[in-house]
Amino acid sequence: MMIPSHDKLKVIVISDGTGETASAITRAAMTQFQDKEIFFTRYKNIRMKEQVDAIFQEAALHHDIVIYTIVSVELRNYIADLSKRDHVRAVDVMGPLLTTFSNFFEAEPNYQPGLLHAVNDQYFKRVAAIEFTLNHDDGRNINSLEEADVILVGISRTSKTPLSMYLSLEGIKTVNVPIVMNVPLPEKLFEIDQRKIFGLTIDADELFKIRKNRLSRLGLSNDEGDYADLSKVSIEIEWANRIFSENKRWPVFNVTGKALEETAAEIIKLLNMRKVNRFKQSQRFQGPTS
């Protein structure tokens, strides 16, 4: 039987997830052997003994090294037994860590494969949502409005920007569009799915206080202009409420005295209810399964 060159190594990665963890650890180790060549073969979503049998036949034939990240105790033990039987070098990356943590916490792991990939997916979704939201703050980049999950519409100081950022942290791509007196809203807003649009309103007295305090913080006088004039604020709110009444498909949330978390929770609840309803409708259209 031909023994492979010690300058070349084939590593077989076995994982019940994506195999990225085992590959990354192996590459990190190989940086200490820069004059050596390494080749990877990665097997993802391995959950059955029959799959492992086929992989080990190849590993035994070519004297490959097996690196595995498997959370199932039964499957890890099976791989360890095959390693001894077939004289295949194998490294269990996940097992010792799970055992150590289990002993420390005095608790059993979930033994649920693929969780890291799910966590990473959620992380990247959140990052993409934050970037999208920042690029669409205060009515910017209207041309890509249809890519949003949520569009917030309201007059100045109705918490559009902070609420947008809060929703983006939940992985929700959010756009906020300002309502300005006597200025038409972008036509694009009326060409997309109207269920994405949410109106934000506020009581006049509350908005007056917010705007007055903002001017004070900025060191500006309240004597001139309409920004913090109570009568003008009331007219501005009426203008926005008239727009909302004309667009009855837009749910409207009053943010008066509410924390961001409260309004965000109401929006997310409505989004989730819609998902459930869409799922039920799709099941109804598909009909009963045999």
C-alpha positions, 0 to 999 in steps of 0.5 A: 500500500502506497503511503502518501507524501509527508508534505501533502495532507488531505483533511476530511471535515465531517460536520452536522452543520456547515463544517466551517468551524472545523475548517477554520481550526484546521487552517489556523493549525496549518499556519504553523506548517507553512511549507506543507500542503493541505487539501480539504474535503468537507462533508456537511449535515452528516447525521447518519452512521451510513454517511460516516461509513462511506466517508471512512472507507475513503479516509482509510484508503488514502490515509486521510485525517478526519476532523469532525464537529458532531454534537450527537454523542452516539455519532461521535462515539461511532466515529471514534470506534471507526477511527480505531478499527480502520486506523484512521487519524481522527480529531474530535473538535466538539466532544471535549468542549461539550464535555467540559462545559457540561461538567462545569454547568452541571447540565446536558447540552441541547445536542441540536446540530447546526445551531452555530450556522443559525446564529451566524445567519441571524447575525448577518441578517441583523448587520444587513438590516442595520446597514440598509436602515442607515442608508434609508434614514429620513427618506434617502434612497427612495428608489430601493423602497421595495426592499424594505420590510417596514416603512415608517411615515410620520412628521418630525420628532415622532421617533422615526429614526430611533424606532427604525434603528431599534427594528433593524437590530431585530433584523428588520430592514426599515425605511423612514419617510418624513411627512412635511406640510404641503410637500407631497409624499414620494410617488414610489411610496404608493407603488409598493406593497402598502402593508409595509407602511406604518404611520406614526402620530403623536399628541400635539401637547407632547410634540410641542414639549419635545420640539421646545426642549430640542430647541432649548438643547440646541441653544435656539430661541422659540420665538421665531418659526413654526417648529415649536409653535403649539397651534402650528404643531396641531395643524401639522399633526392634522395634516399627517392624520389626514394622509393616514385616513386616506391610506387606510391600509397603513396601521397607525401607532400613537407614540405619545408617552411610549418607549421605543420598545413598546411601539417596536413590539406592537409592529413586530407583533403585527408582522408576525401575525401577518406571517401566521395568516399567510402560512395558514392561507398557503396551507388552505390553498394546498389542501390536505396532504395524504 
